[in-house]
Amino acid sequence: MTEIVPFEAEAKLDWIAMARAIEAGHDLPPAQVTDTFLYRGDDTLLNRSAWIEGLGIAVKVATIFPGNQGPSVNGAVNLLSDTDGTLEAVVDFHLVTKWKTAADSLLGAMKLARPDSREILIVGAGNVASSLREAYGAGFPQARFTVWNRSREGAERLKARHADIEIAEDLEQAVARADIVTCATMAKAPVVRGDWLRPGAHLDLIGAFTPQMREADDRALQRARIFVDARATTLDHIGELKIPLEAGAIAREDVVAEFSEPELFRRESDEEITLFKNGGGAHLDLMVARHILDRWRSA
C-alpha cells in the first residue's frame, strides 16, 4: 500500500535531527540527480529527480507562480523503493519543501557559522523566513533575531507569528550587526552587499533558483569563502553563482566544498566570512522525504 504522509507528520520532526539526516545522506553512494525547468513568463515548472543507492528514488514536481494570492510554490513529492521501484509514499509537498529548505541552510550554518553567533538577520519575510526562524532557533538557541523585508507589512506578519523577532528599518545597518545573515527573497538583483558584512559573518543564500536570480553582489562572493550544498545543482543553474562565474568575478575553484566533502566543509578562522548557497536539489528532497517517512512510521 502506498502511504500518504500529511503535513501533520511534522509533529514528529525536529530541526537538528533533520539536519543530521541530510548530513548522513551524504555518507551514502553519490546521488544521481536530474533537474529540468520550464518557464512561462515569471512562472516556473521545476521537475527534480534523484536516486541514491540504499535510500531510494524521489521525484518532485514544483510549480512557482509568484503572482499567486496564496502559496506561490506548490507541487508533489513521490518516494519510490530502491528495491523494486514501487511507489512507497506520497509525502506532502509543503512539508518536504519546508523542512528541506531550512534544514539545508541550518546544516550549512552548523558547519560554517561561528558557534557563538548571537545576532541572526533574516532577509525576506515569506513562509521560508518563518521556517528559518524555527530552524536557526533550534541550532542557535541563544540568538536574537531580526527581520528586514521590502515591505513593513510583510515583516509585521512574520513578527505576528514569532513575537521575539525585531524589525529592521535599514538593511545595511542590520547586515553590519549580524553574525548570520540568511536571505530568502525572490530578488532578481542583489540585495545584500559584501561591503556590509562584518568579519566572521556567515551569509546563507536561499532565494535564487533560476539563472537570472541572485541575492548577493560580487563583492560578497569575493570577500567570502564559498560553499554550496551541491556543485551540480548550483554552479551552472542558479544566477547566484552562474552570473559571477560567467563574468569572471569568481572562478569555479573559489567554491571550497560541497556537503559531500566533509573534510573541507568547515570554517578556518573566527575572522573569515563564509558564504553558503542553498541550491536545494532532488537528492536533498529524497533524504528529507525518507526521514519524514521513517519518523511517520515510528511509534
ABEGO torsion letter per residue (X at the ends): XBBBBBAAAAAABBAAAAAAAAAAAAABBBBBBBBBBBBBEABBBBBBBBBBBGAEBBBBBBBBBAABABBABBEBBBBBBAAAGBBABBBBAAAAAAAAAAAAAAAAAAAABBAABABBBBBEABAAAAAAAAAAAAABAABBBBBBBABAAAAAAAAAABAABBBBABAAAAAAABABBBBBBABABBABBAAABBBGBBBBBAABABAABBABBAAAAAABBBBBABAAAAAAABAAAAAAAAAGABBAAABABBAABAAABBBABAABBBBBBBAEEAAAAAAAAAAAAAAAABX
